[in-house]
Amino acid sequence: MAARIVVTGIGVVSPYGMGPDLLWEKLLAGESGLRALISFDASHIQCRAGGQWSEFHPESALPARLTRKIDRFAMFGLLAAQQALTDAGLSPDDLGHIVPEDESIPRRHAQGRDRTGITIGLNLGGWEFAERELANLWQKGPREVSPYMATVGFPGAAQGIISIQLGIKGIGRTFVGDRASGAYAINHAAHCLRFGYADKIFAGGTEAPFSPYSVLCYETSGLMSTQAAACPTSAYRPFDQDHDGLVMGEGAAFLLLERAEDAQRRGARIYAEIAGWATTHDGYDRVQPAPDGQCYAAAMRLAMQRAGVTADQIDCVFAAGSAIPAEDISETRAIHLALGQQVACVPVTAPKSAFGNLFGAATPVDVVIALLAMQHMMVPATLHLDTRAPDCDLDYVARHTRPVSRLDTIAVNARGIGGANGCLILRRWPAEGEDEL
């Protein structure tokens, strides 16, 4: 029997601040985390709003000797990973403990710290730090450029700093796949655990996209909302008739994943099972998704098949919800194709509408929200969805949180530029004394 992969710890940094509880509280309150951009002059772009944690002060969260050497995106990732570790009831010292042998699972590496890994999704890297040092280069000369520049800006920097700080010495992978990056990271982590390449893996994503050059890069894609100047707090409108593009956010989320038998052996609390996962690619256009949704639907069906569930067992879909009109329509078609006649019975939501799309961290944050939704039996709303767009005809959870009587199995969708598709199936873990789902 294949090993079951479970979540035993979660950590989040969101535009609202630190921690899953704060994120959940703000979502239930229907509070927008979007604001006009004020951390730099945004007059050169149209999308002048985003989900920024404006009250973040690095020196109050991390040692000053460390913050001088890393970018904001790595800080967020480290803080979220530390939360996940603590939430799992572990410390960095515990990551070196040897997990007892199980003959049914091959151990493909030596025991100890190299049995803990990290997989991380992101899109940009450290452009806030890099732009500041480039300004020093042109304005003051090469001697004024930070000696840490070479190790700060590249996408793998977050993986490196988290590994160093937590003592992770096993598998390490950084995935750069636009808004699907975090899904790739979680999928790969689950695969590595199932086949015995690690015993514990931190899987998640991080993003800090707010710098003049970074936002300009997104702006030139033509995929960003142009409403932000007029309505900064409600510019992100997935599936709404006024949807016109993405609004970005910053933050990070990490899950600590383990095999179920290992987690149970150490008495860990289990949030849920990562029961199925899959990715596909449209192979259609470098920017636009395939309008028919066929390959996207294939990812959903394959994830369901691997989880051993059918459409009538899906209780909710957390949509990628980009608010790019063509993507909203094709995602709607994909959900129709994947769920068939059951689609009318399945609520669909995109809670990221409240705080922005976190790109590399988008799917990990959605997974955390979905886990909290399972706990509370509440589906958080898609804010700013006032009137459904033409061809967007699903049962969207619009404007207000919806209580539900069953929330055992959730599909979490992911989609990146050019039709990079992913899906995760989360299955609630039965409480002690309950029958298996």
C-alpha positions in Angstrom: 0.0 0.0 0.0 1.3 3.4 -0.9 2.4 5.7 1.9 -0.1 8.4 2.9 1.3 11.9 3.1 -0.1 14.2 5.8 0.3 17.8 6.9 1.5 18.2 10.5 2.5 21.8 10.7 1.5 25.1 8.9 3.0 28.6 8.8 1.9 31.7 7.0 3.0 35.3 6.4 0.3 37.2 4.6 -0.5 40.8 3.7 -2.4 40.9 7.0 0.6 39.8 9.1 2.0 36.8 10.8 0.2 33.4 11.4 -2.7 31.3 10.1 -5.1 32.5 12.9 -4.8 36.1 11.8 -5.3 35.2 8.2 -8.4 33.2 9.0 -9.8 36.0 11.2 -9.4 38.6 8.5 -11.0 36.3 5.8 -14.0 35.6 8.0 -14.4 39.3 8.7 -14.4 40.0 4.9 -11.5 42.5 5.3 -9.6 43.4 2.2 -5.8 43.2 2.5 -5.3 45.2 -0.7 -4.0 48.8 -0.5 -2.6 51.5 -2.7 1.1 50.9 -3.2 3.1 53.4 -1.1 6.5 51.7 -0.5 7.8 53.1 -3.8 6.7 55.5 -6.6 4.2 53.5 -8.6 3.4 56.2 -11.1 5.0 54.2 -13.9 2.5 51.3 -13.7 -1.3 51.0 -13.9 -1.8 48.3 -11.2 -1.0 50.6 -8.2 -2.5 48.3 -5.6 -1.5 45.1 -3.9 -1.4 43.0 -0.8 1.5 44.4 1.2 2.4 43.8 4.8 3.1 47.4 5.4 3.8 47.0 9.1 6.5 44.4 8.7 9.7 45.4 10.5 12.4 42.8 9.8 14.5 43.7 12.9 11.6 42.9 15.2 11.2 39.4 13.7 14.8 38.3 12.9 18.3 39.1 14.1 19.8 42.2 12.5 22.9 40.3 11.5 20.7 38.1 9.3 18.3 40.7 7.8 21.3 42.6 6.4 22.2 39.6 4.3 18.8 38.4 2.9 16.0 39.8 0.9 12.4 40.3 2.0 11.2 37.2 0.1 13.7 35.0 2.1 12.6 36.6 5.4 9.0 35.7 4.7 9.9 32.2 3.8 12.0 31.7 6.9 9.3 33.0 9.2 6.7 30.8 7.6 8.9 27.7 7.8 9.8 28.4 11.5 6.0 28.6 12.2 5.4 25.3 10.5 8.1 23.6 12.5 6.8 24.9 15.8 3.2 24.1 14.9 4.3 20.5 14.2 5.6 20.3 17.8 9.2 20.1 16.7 12.4 22.1 17.0 15.4 22.2 14.7 17.1 19.6 17.0 14.3 17.2 16.3 15.1 17.2 12.5 18.2 15.1 13.3 16.3 12.3 15.0 16.3 9.0 13.2 12.9 7.7 12.1 12.5 4.0 12.9 12.8 1.7 9.8 9.6 0.6 8.1 10.3 -2.3 5.7 7.5 -1.2 3.4 9.2 2.1 2.6 12.7 2.2 1.0 15.2 4.5 2.7 17.1 6.0 -0.2 19.5 8.2 1.9 21.4 7.9 5.1 19.6 8.6 8.4 19.5 11.9 10.4 19.3 15.4 9.2 19.7 14.5 5.5 16.3 12.9 5.8 14.6 16.3 6.1 14.1 18.3 2.9 12.7 21.5 1.5 10.8 22.3 -1.6 9.8 25.9 -2.4 8.0 27.7 -5.1 8.6 31.3 -6.1 8.7 33.5 -9.1 11.0 36.4 -8.8 13.8 36.2 -6.1 15.2 39.1 -4.3 14.6 42.2 -6.5 14.0 44.6 -3.6 17.6 44.0 -2.4 19.0 43.8 -6.0 17.4 47.1 -7.1 18.8 48.9 -4.1 22.3 47.6 -4.8 22.0 48.4 -8.5 21.2 51.9 -7.6 24.3 52.0 -5.4 26.3 50.7 -8.4 25.2 53.4 -10.8 25.0 56.3 -8.3 28.0 55.6 -6.0 30.2 53.1 -7.7 31.0 49.4 -7.4 32.6 49.7 -4.0 29.2 50.6 -2.5 27.5 47.4 -3.7 26.8 44.9 -0.9 29.1 41.9 -0.7 26.0 39.8 -0.2 24.6 40.7 -3.6 25.6 37.4 -5.2 23.8 35.3 -2.6 20.7 37.3 -2.0 18.9 37.9 -5.3 18.7 34.6 -7.0 15.5 32.4 -6.5 17.4 29.6 -4.6 18.4 32.0 -1.8 15.3 31.3 0.2 15.9 27.6 0.1 19.4 28.1 1.2 18.7 30.4 4.1 15.9 28.3 5.5 18.1 25.2 5.2 20.9 26.9 7.1 18.7 28.3 9.9 16.7 25.1 10.5 19.5 22.6 9.8 17.9 21.0 6.8 20.4 18.8 4.9 18.3 16.6 2.7 16.5 17.1 -0.6 16.3 20.7 -1.7 14.4 22.0 -4.7 13.3 25.5 -5.9 10.5 25.6 -8.5 10.0 28.7 -10.7 6.7 28.2 -12.5 4.8 31.5 -12.1 1.6 31.1 -10.0 1.9 27.3 -10.2 5.3 27.2 -8.5 4.0 26.4 -5.0 1.9 23.5 -6.4 4.9 22.1 -8.0 6.8 22.3 -4.7 4.1 20.5 -2.8 3.6 17.9 -5.5 7.3 17.1 -5.5 7.5 16.9 -1.7 4.6 14.4 -1.6 6.3 12.3 -4.3 9.6 12.3 -2.5 8.0 11.2 0.8 5.9 8.5 -0.8 9.0 6.9 -2.4 11.2 7.2 0.6 13.6 10.0 -0.4 13.0 11.9 2.9 11.1 11.6 6.2 10.0 15.2 6.6 9.8 18.0 4.0 9.0 21.6 4.3 6.9 22.4 1.3 5.7 25.9 0.4 6.4 29.1 -1.4 7.3 32.7 -0.8 7.1 36.0 -2.7 8.0 39.7 -2.2 7.2 41.3 -5.6 7.0 44.9 -4.6 9.9 46.9 -6.2 9.8 49.2 -9.2 11.4 46.7 -11.6 9.4 43.7 -10.4 6.0 45.3 -10.7 7.0 46.7 -14.1 7.9 43.2 -15.3 4.4 42.0 -14.3 2.8 45.0 -15.9 4.4 44.4 -19.3 2.8 40.9 -19.3 -0.6 42.6 -19.9 -2.1 40.4 -17.2 -2.4 42.9 -14.4 -5.5 44.8 -13.3 -5.9 48.4 -14.5 -8.6 49.2 -11.9 -6.3 49.6 -9.0 -5.8 53.4 -9.2 -9.6 54.0 -8.9 -10.5 51.2 -6.4 -7.3 49.8 -4.8 -9.1 47.7 -2.1 -11.4 45.9 -4.5 -9.4 45.7 -7.7 -8.9 41.9 -7.6 -12.2 40.4 -8.9 -12.0 36.7 -9.9 -15.0 35.5 -11.9 -16.7 38.9 -11.6 -18.1 40.7 -14.7 -15.5 43.5 -14.0 -12.5 41.2 -13.7 -9.6 42.6 -15.7 -6.5 41.0 -14.3 -4.2 40.0 -11.4 -3.4 42.0 -8.3 -0.3 40.8 -6.6 0.4 40.2 -3.0 3.4 39.3 -0.8 3.9 36.6 1.8 4.8 33.0 2.3 3.3 29.7 3.5 4.9 26.4 4.4 3.6 23.0 5.3 5.5 20.4 7.2 4.7 17.1 5.4 5.4 13.6 6.7 4.3 10.0 6.1 1.2 9.3 8.1 2.8 6.3 9.9 5.8 8.4 11.0 3.5 11.3 12.2 1.3 8.9 14.2 4.3 7.2 15.7 5.5 10.5 17.2 2.0 11.4 18.3 1.7 14.4 15.9 -1.5 16.3 15.2 -2.5 15.7 11.6 -4.4 18.5 9.8 -5.2 16.5 6.6 -3.8 14.2 4.0 -2.4 15.3 0.7 -4.3 12.5 -1.0 -3.6 13.2 -4.7 -1.6 15.6 -6.9 -1.0 16.2 -10.5 0.3 18.7 -13.1 -0.2 19.2 -16.8 0.6 21.9 -19.3 -1.6 23.3 -22.1 1.2 23.6 -24.7 -0.9 26.3 -26.3 0.7 29.7 -26.0 3.5 31.3 -24.1 1.1 33.6 -22.2 -2.5 32.6 -22.7 -4.1 29.4 -21.5 -5.9 27.0 -23.8 -9.5 28.3 -23.8 -11.1 24.8 -23.8 -9.8 23.9 -20.3 -9.1 20.3 -21.4 -5.5 20.0 -20.0 -6.5 21.8 -16.8 -9.4 19.4 -16.3 -7.0 16.5 -16.9 -4.8 17.7 -14.0 -7.9 17.7 -11.8 -9.1 14.3 -12.9 -5.6 12.8 -12.5 -5.3 14.2 -9.0 -8.7 12.8 -8.1 -7.8 9.4 -9.6 -4.6 9.3 -7.5 -6.5 10.2 -4.4 -9.1 7.5 -5.1 -12.0 10.0 -5.1 -14.8 10.7 -7.6 -16.5 13.9 -8.5 -19.3 13.3 -6.0 -16.8 13.2 -3.2 -15.4 16.7 -3.9 -16.9 19.0 -1.3 -15.2 22.3 -2.5 -12.8 23.7 -5.1 -10.3 26.4 -4.2 -9.9 27.9 -7.6 -6.7 29.5 -9.0 -8.9 32.6 -9.6 -6.6 34.9 -11.5 -9.2 37.4 -12.5 -7.7 37.4 -16.0 -10.9 37.1 -18.1 -9.6 34.3 -20.4 -8.2 32.3 -17.4 -11.4 32.7 -15.4 -13.4 31.3 -18.3 -11.1 28.5 -19.1 -10.9 27.5 -15.4 -14.6 27.4 -15.2 -14.7 25.1 -18.2 -12.1 22.9 -16.7 -14.0 22.5 -13.4 -17.1 21.6 -15.5 -15.2 19.0 -17.4 -13.6 17.5 -14.3 -16.7 17.3 -12.1 -19.3 16.7 -14.8 -22.9 16.7 -13.5 -21.7 17.1 -9.9 -20.4 20.6 -10.6 -23.7 22.2 -9.6 -23.3 20.7 -6.1 -19.7 21.9 -5.5 -19.0 25.4 -4.0 -16.0 27.2 -5.7 -14.0 29.9 -4.0 -11.0 32.1 -4.5 -10.2 33.7 -1.1 -7.0 35.2 -2.5 -9.3 37.9 -3.9 -9.1 39.5 -0.5 -5.4 39.9 -0.3 -3.8 39.4 -3.7 -2.2 36.7 -5.7 1.0 35.6 -4.0 2.4 33.9 -7.2 4.9 31.4 -5.9 3.1 31.2 -2.5 -0.4 31.3 -3.9 -1.1 27.6 -3.8 0.6 27.0 -0.4 -1.5 29.8 1.1 -4.7 28.3 -0.5 -3.8 25.0 1.1 -3.4 26.5 4.5 -6.8 28.3 4.1 -8.4 25.0 3.0 -7.0 23.2 6.0 -8.5 25.9 8.3 -11.8 25.7 6.4 -11.9 21.9 7.1 -11.4 22.6 10.8 -14.1 25.2 11.0 -16.5 23.8 8.5 -16.7 27.2 6.7 -15.8 28.1 3.1 -14.3 31.5 3.0 -15.7 33.9 0.4 -14.5 35.3 -2.9 -14.6 39.0 -2.1 -15.5 41.5 -4.8 -17.6 39.0 -6.7 -20.7 41.0 -7.2 -22.0 39.8 -10.6 -20.7 36.7 -12.3 -18.9 37.2 -15.6 -20.4 35.7 -18.8 -19.4 32.1 -19.1 -18.5 31.9 -15.4 -21.4 29.9 -14.1 -20.2 27.8 -11.1 -21.5 27.9 -7.6 -19.1 30.6 -6.4 -18.9 31.5 -2.7 -19.3 35.2 -3.2 -18.8 38.0 -0.7 -19.8 36.1 2.4 -18.4 33.0 4.1 -20.5 29.9 3.7 -21.1 27.4 6.5 -21.2 23.8 5.2 -22.2 20.4 6.7 -19.5 18.4 5.0 -15.9 19.4 4.1 -14.0 16.2 3.9 -12.3 16.5 0.5 -11.1 19.7 -1.2 -9.5 20.3 -4.6 -7.0 23.1 -4.7 -6.2 24.3 -8.2 -3.2 26.2 -9.5 -2.4 27.8 -12.7 0.6 29.7 -14.1 1.2 31.8 -17.2 0.9 30.0 -20.5 -1.2 27.2 -19.1 0.9 25.6 -16.3 -1.8 23.6 -14.4 -1.8 21.9 -11.1 -4.2 20.3 -8.6 -4.0 19.0 -5.1 -6.6 16.9 -3.3 -6.8 17.4 0.4 -8.6 14.8 2.5 -9.6 15.5 6.1 -7.8 13.2 8.6 -10.3 11.4 10.9 -10.3 12.3 14.5 -9.4 9.7 17.1 -12.3 7.2 17.2 -13.7 8.2 13.8 -14.0 5.8 10.9 -11.7 6.3 7.9 -13.1 8.6 5.2 
